[in-house]
Amino acid sequence: MLIRLKRGDVLNTRFYTAPTDRRQAETQDAFYSQIADSSVVQLDPARKTSSSTPQTLTEKIVQNYSIGLPDGKFVRSGDYVTLAPHQCMTHDNSWPVALKFMSIGASKIHNRKQIVMTLDHDVQNKSESNLKKYRQIEQFAREQGVDFYPAGRGIGHQIMVEEGYAWPGTLAVASDSHTNMYGGIGCLGTPVVRTDAASIWATGRTWWQIPPIAKVTFIGTLPKGVTGKDVIVALCGLFNNDEVLNHAIEFTGSPETLSTLAIDDRLAIANMTTEWGALSGLFPIDPLLQRWLRLKATEALMYHAASLSSSSTKRRINHARLDALFRPPQLSADPGAKYAKNLFLNLSTVQPYVSGPNSVKVATPLSNLESQSIKIDKAYLVSCTNSRASDLAAAAKVFKDAAVANNGVVPKIPDHVHFYIAAASAHEQQAAKEQGDWQAMLDAGAKPLPSGCGPCIGLGTGLLEPGEVGISASNRNFKGRMGSRDAKAYLASPEVVAASALQGKIAGPGWYEKPEGVENAKVILGEGTGEEEVDKMMSVEEALEKVIAQAEENIGAAESSGITSSNDDPAAPSSTTTTAPEDAEPLTDILPGFPEKVSGEIVFCSGDNINTDAIYPGKYTYQDDVPPATMAAVCMENYDPAFATTAQAGDILVAGFNFGCGSSREQAATALLAKGIPLVVAGSFGNIFQRNSINNALMGVEVPKLVRRLREAFAPAQVAKEGEDRAGEKEGGKAVSEPEANRQSLDTPPPGPVEKQRQDDGVLTRRTGWTLEWDVRRSLVSVEEGKGGEKWSQKVGELPPNVQEIIARGGLEKWVAAEIGKES
């Protein structure tokens, strides 16, 4: 049953808005609209003729930024395209990108207006090596004439939004996994890796495969006391079976529904679509966004502070540009556009949620955790997710309200709690200071940090120590991310973090007001749009499509003459297959330098969602001089320290599903190469890891059946318990705890009870004695399950020629160098 509020009922997420930064006013007309201004650079995409085939908003934006398309070609999900992004941002990794850029023979950035550099990750590090790197980045930026923002100015993603680099209807990339955040203002933001960034610097372009696109429809209205952070935590924890893994997401809803999601809430939701597993999270370009942008444009004209901007903000955010943006026809998805998935969430049924411990896939109603009196040691109001002025105001309100009951004096947080605060940018911090919000938190005992990533990425002051419990308004709580692997990390909204700091335990401010007719702890969500009649029509259409697809699949299976299909029943017994004669198969051309076959012994890491922090620890990520031997030694350290001695050069690593999710660090791929691993096989890959692998010449292939067969052989208890445990997590009615001895992240399925483990002895990395051969020419994987064991083969996807060429050349850097050589 769907619960709807009556038209006209508006329940706002926040009771306050981000205050305006009172910069020194300029004597200009703040509301000019059509006045010619030669300093305004029009960077908006040309509006192209609509396709006769309906396109999603994502496809339309990609269409505008794709180059070299054949005449009449309209891009669709699944297409490989060459992109010339509107903007490309790099942060502390700018110097490694510069080294790549120079190593491939480039000397001048292709389009300096396309590039933005910020310093934000390791801003607390005052070591000479880090300061030297920062100086090198600044000098390089100035020599190249690109916009540069120094340490302390703000987190790169926030700068991209507040300074107008991320712009509605455009496509922006950054060498950071939370580039998705730009979708909160209708800008298609998606992450790239360092090598991609170097390619963009040198050529202005890179490659991208348009992912499957999921539509998430919001219905109802957000209750009082519920935030965008609660919405995305609920989505991550309740849709926690990889429903949107490696998808581009488009959020939609009625004007009434979307009006209850403030822009700052949208930015938080889009930001954490990364943790949900998506490659982008795009909100529509709607009237609420228009009003927000008009305010920003007026502010950019009225106030000026050179120290806050690398170049004039009004050049990018101005009323003339907004007039062009909102001139009909409005950029939006076409009626009838095809989506890979349709999901819905009734906002009226969402309440304050907490994520964790140590996994975004565990979401528990705040009310359930409050009853458990979970003591905390540290609280964090930091990161690009939730440290804007409105977030700081929400946290400060907790202390201001407490002061009212304390004779006007802001109460101090308990002695055992350390509360760290850092604004998303200097602009946001100044706004918080002017409203008294920053001082209110300092009066309560908060410890200020410079504007930057800091504890969120496990750098600088205030990291979690062994045995400690922390709660943060940031975006990621993987084991070891914010400090010790033997600590527990929870995520929540700014007001819950502040209330928890004040009470010394996980707690809320008591602002939530349950709408009339909404059941306690009953969130209404599911597949479809939430509209019964629309979903009926979609079901009929999907049923017809499935019948056609099944018929085509059967024909293809018959033509393959016994070769195992990738859609075979995973529960079917393994058997030796008889393959068709080689000359009867479609064969892939093998480019010079690319191996026709890859083979080796399987080393098995059973976990799902083994993230990039687990593969290559964050504490090494921004050390640019780590030798290959050290990279090999620490590879997979946060997943299993025994990996270093168990795995050997030449082994084929097989992992579970969504391998390599998380941050954009390319060392997750290069560390495996340093270890001597020539091929990684997984049930599925995180897209950004897959991209890093291609760009660094690490080969990978998805074989879900192999993962299931290995689990049946070595971890049957895990297979049996997986569904039961995750079902229990969804209920949220029991205490959430980590597996015994805190050995394994909740991002992987918890092990079964000891008495039911049978062959599973708790080993995280296992030499299996199984062998695998990947025949690239035939697109065929063959497995022998131990000496004298079962043998079987399975068709896998063909390696696209353009991807094969990048790997054959030794990675994207060498491909770019070759392209530069052609041009010269």
N, C-alpha and C positions, 0 to 999 in steps of 0.2 A: 504494500500500500504506500503510495507516494504522499508525502505531506507537503502542502504548499501554503505559503502565507498569502493573505489577500493582497490584491493589487493596492499599492499605496503604503503598505507596511514596510518600513525600511529599518533594518537592524544593522547599525554600523559596526565594523570591526574595531575601529579605533574611535576614541572620543576626542582626539586631538589630531592635528595635522602637523607635518614637518614645518617648523617655523622658518621664515625667510631669513637668510643670512644678510645682515645689514651691512653691506659693503659701502664703501664711499660712493655716494651718488654722483652720476655724471649729469651734466645739463643737456639731456636729450629727451626727445619725445618718446616715452616708454611704450606707446601704443601704436607706433607707426606700422603700416601694413604693406603698402605698395611702393614706398619710397625707394628709388634706385640706390643701391649701395654697391660700389665696385669692390668692396672688401668681402662681400658675400659670395662664396663659391658654391654654385649649385652642383651638389654631388648626388642628387636623387636619380634613381634609375629611370630611363625612358619608359613610358607606358606603352607596352607592346599590344598588338591586336590579340584579342582573346582567342583561345583555341576552340574549335568546334567540339573538341573533347573536353569535358569539364576538368579543371585542375584544382588541386588543393592550394591553400595559401602558401604552403611550403614550396610546392612545385612552381608556383608563379614567381616567387622571389628567386628561386634557383634559375628559372628561365631568364630572368633579367640579368643575371651575373654569370651565365655560361657563355663561353666563347667558342667559336668554331663549329656551331651547330649547323647542320644542313638546312637549306631553305625549307621552311614549312615544318620543321621539327619542333614539337612541343614536348618538353621533358616529362618523364613519368618516374615514379618510384622504381628503383632498380637500375636506372640508367647510370652509366659512368660518364661524368662530364668533366670538362676542364673549366675551372672557376677562376674568375678574377674578382676576389672579394672587395667589397667597398672599403673595409678597414681590416688591418691585421695588428693585433697588440701582442707584445712580448713583455715580460717582466724581468725578474732577476736572472732568468735564463737568456737574456738578450746577448750577453757576452758569449756563451757557448754557441748561440745562433750565429753571432758575428764570426766566430772562428770557423763554423761550417761554411758560412757565406764566403769568407775569404779563401778557405781551402779549396773551394770548387772553382776558383779563378775569377770570382766576381769582385768588383771594386767599387761600384756605384749602385745604390739602391734604385731599382727600376722606376718606382713612383713614390717619391718621398711623402706625398700627401696621404698615401695609403697606410703608412706605418706610424704606430704610436708605441713609445717605450715608457715603462713605468718601473719604479723600484718599490717593492712592497712585501716580499716574502720574508727576507732575513734582515729586516731593518734594525733589529736590536743588536745585531752582531757587529761589534766594533773592532774586530780583529783586523790586522793589517791586510791579510789576504782578501777579506770581504770588502774592505774599504777600497782596496786596489781595483777589485772587480767593478765596484760601483763607479769609480773614476773612469775606468776604461769604457764602461757603457755610456756614461755621460759624454765623454770626449767623442766616441764614435757617433753618437746621436747628433751632436753639434756639427761634426764634420760632414755628416750626411744630410743635415738640414731637416731632420724629422722632429716631430713634437716629442718632448721628453718631460717626465714628471719625476722629481727626485724623491728619495726616501723621506717618509713623513707626510708627503702630500696626499696619499691615500692609496687604497687598494685599487689595482688596475681596473677591475670590472666596474667598480663604482665610478672611477674617473671616466671610463668609456660612456657611461650612462649620463652622468651629470654634466659632462662637457660636450655632449652631443655627437660623439663619434659613432656610438651605436644609435641608429636612427630608424624609425619605423619604416618597414617595407624594404629595408636593405639587408645585405648579408655581411656579417662581420665574423671574423675568426680570431682566435687568440691561442697562444701556446699554453693553455691552462684548461683543465677539465670543467671549470664552472663558467665557461663562456655561454652556456645555456641561459644564463641570467638575463641576457639582452632580450630574450623572448618576452620578458615582462612588459616591455614597451613596444612590442610588435616588430622587433628586429630579429631576423633569423640568425642566432648566434650558435656556433658549433665549434668544438675544440679542434685544434690541429697540434701536431707535435713539432719539436724543434726543427727537424729536417724540412717539414712542410713550410715552416716560417722562413727558413733560409731560401727555399725555392721561391716563395712569394717575394722576398726581398730582391732576389736576383732577376726574376722573370715577370713578377706581378701576378703569377697564377700558380695553381696547384690542382690536384685531381680530387674527385669526391664521387662516391657512389651514393645516389639518393636513397636513403633508407626507406623501409616500409613506414607508412604514416598512420598514426593512431589518433583518433578524435576522442577527446575526453570532454563530455558535456556536464556542466554544472547546472543543477536545478535547485530550487529553494533559495533561501537567503541565509547569509552567515549570521549566527546568533551573537548577541552581545557577549563579550568576553572570549571570543574565539578569533584566532588570527590566521593569516596565510600560512604561518609556520605549522599550525595545527593541521591545516588542510593537507600540506605536502607530507607531513609525518604520517598522517592517516593513510594517504595514498600509498606511500612506500611500505607501510606495515600491513595494510589490508589487501592490497593487490601485490602480494609478495611472492608470486610464482613466475616472475620474469615476464609478465604480460606485456610490458612495453620495452623489453630489452632490445637495445640497438634500434629503436624506433625514433622517428621524429614525432613529437606530440603537438597537436593543435588543440588548445583549450577553447571552449565555446560555451554559450549559454544565452539566456534571454537578457535584454538590456537591464531588466529589474535585478536579475541574479548577479550579473557582472558589476553592477553599480555598487554592490556591497563588498567588492574586492578592490581595495585601494591599490594604487600603483605600487607602493612599497610592499604590499602583500603579494602582488603579482610577481614582483622581482624575487621575493623569497621563494615562491612556488617554482618559478622558472629555474632559479638557481639550483634547487635540489632535485630537479628532474634528472640531474646527473646521477644522484644516489639511487633514484628509481630505476636507473639503467638506460635512460634515453639519451639521444644525441642532441636533442634540442627540445625546447618547451615554449611554444609560441602562442601568445595571446593575441586577440584581434585588435585592429586599429579602430577604436570606438570613441564615442563622445567623451568618456571619462579620461581617456588618454589625451584627447585634444585639449581638454581644459587644463590638464596637468602641464602639457607642453606650452600652452599659451602663458601660463604663470611663469614657467622657466624662461620663456623668451622675453617677457617683460622684465623679469629679474636680471637677465643678462644685459639688458639695456640700461637699467636704472643703476646698477652697481658694478664696480670694477675693482679688482685687486689683482695686480699683475703677478703676485706671488702664488696665486691659486691656479693660474692657467699658464700652460706653455705657450698657447696662442689665444687670441681673443675668442671667448666663448660665443659672442654674438655672431661671429663668422659662421658658426655651425647651428646655433639655436636662435632663430629670428622669425619674426612674423611673416616675412615674405616667403621664407621656405615653408612655413606651416600652411600658408595659403595654397601653395603648390601641392603640398602633401594631401590636403583635405579637399582638393578640387575634384568633383566627380569625373569619371567613375572611381569610386572608392576601391582600393586594393583589398580584396577579400576572396575567400574560397568560393568557387562556383557552385551553384545548386547542382546536386547530382555527382559531385566529386567523389572519387573512390578512396576509401580508407581501408587499411589492412585490418584495423580493429576499431570497435566503438565501445567505449566504457562510459559510465556515468557515476556521479556522486551527488547525493542530496546534501547540500551545504547545511540545511536546517538541522540535520541529524548529527553534525560533527560537534564534538566537544573538545576541550583542551586535551591534547595527547602528549605523551613523552615517548621518545625513541630510545631503545636500548634495553640492557646494557650491551655495548660493543657491537651493535648491528642496527642498521636502519630498517631491517626487515622485521623487527620486533617493535610494534607500536601498542602502547598500553594507555587506556584512559587515565588521566592524571588522578582522578578520584580513587582508582584502584591502588595506585602507588602511595598516595597520601596515607592510606590506612596502614601501610607497612612501616612507616616512620624510617625511611631509608636515609641514614646519616650521610651528609656530603662533606668533603674536605675542601673542594675548590669549585668555584662558579666562574663562568666566562661569558662576558658580553662582548664578543669579538667577531670578526670575519665579514666577508662581503654579503653574507646571507641576511643578517639581522643586526646591523649596528649603524643604521641610518638614524637621523634625528628623531623620527617617529618611534623607532625601537628604543632609543635612549630615553625618550619621554615616557614610554610605557614602563620601563624599568624604574625610572625615577619616581613615577607616580606611586609605586609600591612604598617607597620610603617616605614620600611626602604625605601619603595617607596615614602611615604609621606615626608620623610626627604630630598629626592632628590629635591623636589619642595619647601623645606623650608630651603634652604641654608645649607643643610647637617645636620640640627638639627632635631632630632626625635620630632615630635609635641606631646604635652600632650593631654591626653584624657580630656573631659569636666569635670568640678568640680562635676557635679551631678552624674557622672558615677563611679562606683567601678568595677574594672577589676581584677579578681582573676585568678592566674595561678598556676598549680601544675603539674609536670611531671608524667608520668606513672611509672617511676622508676628512681632511682639515676643514672643508666646508661644512660637513655634517657636525663635526665637533664644535665649530664656532656657533652654529645654530643652537646646539644643545646648551652651550655656555650662556648664550643670551637669554634662554628661557629658564635658567637656573637648574636645569636637569643634571648637567655635569657636576655641579657643585653639590647637589643633593646626594649623589652617589659617593662623592669623595667624603662628604660629612659622615656617611654611614661606614666608611672604612674601605671603600673600593680603592684598588691600586691601578693608577692609570698607566697605560702602555701607549707607545707611539702608534699612529694609524698605520696598520699593516696586518699581515696574516698571523704572525706570531704563534701563539699556542695552538691555533687551529691546525697548523701544519707541523706542530711539534718542534718549533724553533723559539729560542729565547727564554724569557722568564716565565715561571709559574707552571711548568709541565707536571703532569700527574706522576706521582711516585708509586712504587710497588705497594699494592694494597689499598690505595686511595680510591675514592669515588668522586667523580666530577660531573657537573651538569653544565651544558654549554648551549648557547644560542647559535652555534655554528652549524656546519652542514654534514660533518662526517665523523663518525665515532668508531671507526675500525680499530681493532685491537692494536695498541702500540702507536696509533696515529698522534695522540696528544701527550705522549710520554711513555711510561712503562707498559709493557705487555701484560703485566700483572695488576693493572688498574682497571677500573670500570668507568665507562663514559656514557652519559645519557645526553640526549638532545631535547630541547624544549624552546618555547617562545621566550622572548626577553622578559616578560612579566613573571613567568614561572621561574626563570633563572634567578631573577631578583628576589622573589618571594622565598625561594629555596635558600639563597644566601642569607637572608634575614632570619629565617627560622632554623638554619643549620641542618635541614633535611629537605627532601623533595616535597615541595608544597606549592600551592597556587595562591593568587591574591584574592580569590573568592569573587571574581567579577562575572563568572559565567552565569547566564540566565537561560535555562532550558526553555525552548519555545513550547507553547501549549500543544499537546497532542504528540510530542516526541517521546518515545520510550527511552528509558535510561540504557546507555551502552548499546543502543541499537542503531548502527550506522547503515543507512540505505545506500547501496551501491551495487554495481553489477555490469554486465555486458549490455550493450545497446545504448539508447539515448535517454532512457527513463520515461519516454513517452510511449504508452502502450500501442497506439495505432501506428506510429512511425516504426516501432520495432517489429510489429507484425509484417508490415510491408518489406522491411529489410530482411526478415527471416525468409520470406518467400523467394526474394531475389537471391539471397545467399544459397538457399537450397538448390536452386537451378544451377548456379555457378558451381556448386560442389558436385552435382551430377555430371556436368560437362567435364570438370577437372578429373573426376574419378574415371570417366570413360577414356580420357586422354592418357591417364596414368596406366590403365590396363593395357592399352594399345602399346605404350612404350615398354611396359614390362614384357609383353609377348615378343616384341622386337629385340629385346636384349638377350633372348635365348638363355635364360637361366642365371644371368648375373644378378646378384642381390641388389634390390632397389634400396635407396636411402629411406624409403617409406615402409620397409618391411616391418612386420610386427616384432617389436623388441622382445616380446616374451617367447617368440618361437625358438625352438632348439637350434643350436648352431650345427651346421653340417657342411661338408665339402661340396662346393658348387662346381659345375661344369661350365666353363665359359665358352663363348662363341669364338670361332677362329679369329685371330688378331686382325686379319685383313678384312673381316666383315664389320669391324667396329669403326665408328668415327674416331679418328686419332687427332691429337693436338700437336701442332707444330712445335718443336722444341727449338728455341733460339740458341745461338752459340753461347756457350758459357753456362747454360742452365742444365742441371743434371736430369737425366731421363728417369732415374730411379733413386730413391733414398730408402735405406733400410737400417735396422738396428734393434737392440733389445729394449723392451718397454720398461721404463721406470714410472710407477703409478703414484700420483698424488690425488687421492680420491675426492678432495673437497670441492664443493661448488663455490662460486664467487670468490676465488682466490684473487685478491685485489693486488694492485701494483705496489701498495705498501708492503704486502706480504712477500712479493717477488723481489723488490729492491727497497730496503728501508729508507724512509724519508730523511733520516739523519745524514745519509750520504748523497742525497739527490742534488744538493747545491754545492757539493765539493767537486770542482771541475777537473781535478788532477788525480782522480782515483785510478790506479793502474788496473789493467785487466785481471791480473792475478787476485787483487783484492775484491774486484767486482764478482769474480767467480766464487770467492770464499764466502761472501755475504749473500749470494744469490739464494732466494727463498728463506732467508733467515727468520723473518717474522712469521712464516708459515710453519717451518720445521727446521730448527738448527741442524738436525741430522742430515738434511739434504746434501750439505757440502761433502760429506764423506760417503753417502750412499750412491749418489748419481755420479756417473763417470762420463768423460768425453766420448762422444759417439752414440750415447744413449738417446732414445726417443722418449721425450717426456709426454705422458698422457695425463691429463687433468680432467676435472669434472666440467660442469656447465658454467658459462659466463666467466671463463678464465681471463684474467687481466682487466677486470673492471676497476673503476676508481680513477686515479689521477692520470695526467697525460705524460708522466715521466717516461722518456724513451729508454732509460736505463733498464726498465723491466724487460725489454727485448735484448738490449746489448749485454746485459749481465748473463742471460742465458747463452748468448753467443760466446761470451768469455768463458763460460763453463764448458763449452764444447758441444752444446746441444744443437744438432743440425735441424731438428724438426720438432714442433710441438703439435700434439693432437689433443683436441678437446671436444666435449659435447657441444660447446659453443664458445665463442670468444667475445669479450668486451670489444666493441668496435674500435675504440681508440688504441687498444693493444694490437689488434689486427692491423691497424694502420701503421703503428710503430714498427711492427714486424716487417711489413712490406718495405717500408722506407729504409730499414736497416738490414735487409736481405736475410731475415730469419723466416724460414718457411713454416706454414701452419696449415692444418686441414681439420675440418670438423667431421667426426665420426661418432655420433651419439650411441650407436649400437656397441661400439668397442667399450665405451665407458660403462654401459649397463652390464656387458659381459664380465668386465673386470670386477665390478661391484658384486655381481652374483658369485664370483669365484672367491673373492678375498674379503668382502664386507657384506655378507648376507643380512646380518643384523641391522646394518645401517639402512639397507634397502627396505627392510620390513618396518623400521621405526620412522623413516623419513616423513611419510604422510601423517602419521599419528602425532609426531612432535610438532609439525608445522600447524596442524589443525588446532592443537592446544594453544600455540602462540597466538592464533587469531582470536581466540575467545577473550583473552585479556583478563580472565577472572582469577588467575592464579599467579603466585609470585614468579617473576621472571628471574632465572638464575643462569649463570654460565655453566658449561660442562665442568666436570670434576677437574680440580687443580688448575682451572683457567687455561688449559692447554690449547683449546681450539676455539676459534671465533664463532659466534652464533651466525656469522655469515655462511658457515658451512653446516650441513645437517648434524645435529648432536648425535654422538654415538649411542648405541643401545646399551641397556644394562649389561654389566659384566657377564652375568650368567647366560645371556642370550647372544653373546658376540660370536660364539663358535670359532670360525676361522679368523675372525677379525681380532687381532691381538693389540689393537691400538696404535699400530705403526702408521705414521702419516706419509712416509715416503718408502715405497717398497720396490725392490728388484723382483720382477715377476717371472723371469725366465721365458716370457712370451716374446715373440719377434714380430716385427711389422715391416712390410715393404710397400712403399707408395710408388706406383708406376704412373709417372706424370703424363706420359704420352697417351696412355689408355684411360687416365682419370680413374684409377682402380687402386684400392687399398687391399692388401692381402695380409691375413693374420694367422699365425700358428700359435695356439694356446699351450705353449710349453713343448718341450721335446717329445715328439710322438703324439702330441695332443691334437685336438680338433683344428681343422684348417678351414677358413672361409674367406670370401672376398666380397667387397662391396664397392659399387660405383660411388664416386664423390664428385663434387663440382669441378668443372673444368677451370683451370687457371687462366684468367683473361690474358690476352697477348700483351696489353699495355702494362699489366702488373708483372707479368713474367719478365718483361724487358727491364723493369726497374730492378728486380731481384738479380737478373742476369748481369746487370752492370755493376752490381755490388751495393745497390741502394740508391735512394733518390738523389743524394748528393752527387754521386758520379753521373747519374742521368742528367742532372741539371748542368754539370760541368760539360758534358757532351753537347747539350743544347747551346750553351754559351759558345762553345767551340764552333758550332755550325754557324752561329750568327756572326762571329768574327771572321 
